[in-house]
């Protein structure tokens, strides 16, 4: 299986090898999928960081007996969890497609 870092670094060599085997260029498709994966990973990390901050804020609100604020924050955590679930599933699908694409390519 090809390494995405190698393909990015030696894209010309990679595509020349594919051309020598009469294979269509594919690096644009690989890069698009990899960029989507990276974007999702960044979004997942942002949501996780926000969830952690909000969870701490819930603890502070409860210590201060601010029930309405803690309930509001709990709803935010539920929304974040929902978004995390959606993004995780999206990442799983894109990652499978990405890995299948890389693993099914013949050596050039």
C-alpha positions, 0 to 999 in steps of 0.5 A, spaced: 500 500 500 502 506 498 503 512 503 500 518 502 506 522 504 510 519 499 505 520 494 504 527 496 512 528 496 513 524 489 507 526 486 510 526 479 514 520 480 507 516 482 503 519 476 509 517 471 509 510 474 502 509 473 502 512 466 507 507 464 502 501 466 497 505 462 493 507 468 489 513 469 492 519 473 489 518 480 493 523 485 487 528 485 482 523 487 487 521 493 488 528 495 481 530 495 479 524 500 485 525 504 483 532 505 476 531 507 479 526 512 484 531 515 478 536 515 474 531 519 479 530 524 480 537 525 473 538 526 472 532 531 478 535 535 475 542 535 468 538 538 472 534 543 475 540 545 469 544 546 465 538 549 471 538 554 471 545 556 463 545 556 463 539 561 468 543 566 463 549 565 457 544 567 461 542 574 463 549 575 455 551 574 453 545 579 458 548 584 455 555 584 448 552 584 446 555 577 442 549 575 439 553 569 446 554 566 448 547 567 442 544 564 443 549 558 450 546 558 448 539 558 444 541 552 450 543 548 454 537 550 448 533 547 448 537 541 456 536 540 455 529 542 450 528 536 455 532 531 461 528 533 457 521 532 455 524 525 462 526 523 465 519 526 461 516 521 463 520 515 470 519 517 469 512 517 466 512 510 471 516 507 477 513 511 474 506 508 474 509 501 481 512 502 484 506 504 481 501 499 483 506 494 490 506 496 490 498 497 487 496 491 492 500 486 498 496 483 505 497 484 508 502 479 
